């Protein structure tokens, strides 16, 4: 029996190939070689994948396979890494002026600057103990300044270890400066670095109205090429908080003056304030302020709702057909039929409802917090609603007025 007859009975027919066509054009190179992602190999009725996919977790399936970015996207045009170059201007005592010396009431103190050290404070103390021993009575940690203060037992011991190294740690014990130092660090953008001598000559005069220029150094690349970004430090009088202008003129060039952690110039807005509506930094800043305002309003609303809860609970405890008496007039039945025997909890009229509660409770109302007073006023209103003879009507009205005032003022008025 021919192959054509067998194909006819089996329900399949041979695929005809067009003239000049490649018979293997519809197959991948991987399927021809038997490797790679070739789908599956047929062996009878079984199908075995050549490249099985790893099983996906439930979180991956539920999340649609999207992977969240771990951090902000890198800048499209990043700046080269810069380091501080050789100083062009440096005061003779700048090293002592720049080192942190936090104020402390402890006498005989020497400081250890750890800003550029990889050691922990505990490791520094352990390294200093064999050197100092009993000459030191204790230490102080200034975490914000990354500084450790060592308090010596006597002035003689402190004087002996001034500016001495601590073993092989590279750290020095130094005293606080004799006079308080008010340093202001600046970052200059657009400095004409091609005339370094002219910059060193004119910049101190430009900044003199704001302080003495005690340090100036360019930011350079790893190979040593200077950039137009420079670091400067001025020494101001104690208590002087005046900042230099946002831009200065230096050798005919406009130079931007940024103050780290205080002021940064926006090139888009051409100001340190984001004044243009199209500024993206300003948009993010305004969005944060609006969100903060919404959060503050939500907190205020929640506090007001908490203050209203006692009044709502007292109204829910009353009977449906019971009506509250007027605030400034006693109920009608009290005028027509006064009770012959007062209720045992009723008290004579005092100056305020707080005085009567002082007589009834151990803790005086004047020493209580606003929450306790609200609770006690609610107790007066609830008790009066259940039994009008429990408190005098004037006491009831005073408690109602106090509770209304507390709700309106948010608990600030007592």
Helices and strands as residue ranges (DSSP letters): H 3-10, H 29-33, E 40-43, E 46-49, H 58-62, E 83-90, H 94-98, E 109-113, H 121-132, G 133-135, E 136-142, E 147-152, H 155-160, E 164-165, E 172-174, E 182-189, G 193-195, H 196-207, E 212-220, E 226-236, E 247-250, E 253-258, H 280-316, H 332-336, H 353-360, G 365-367, H 370-386, H 393-409
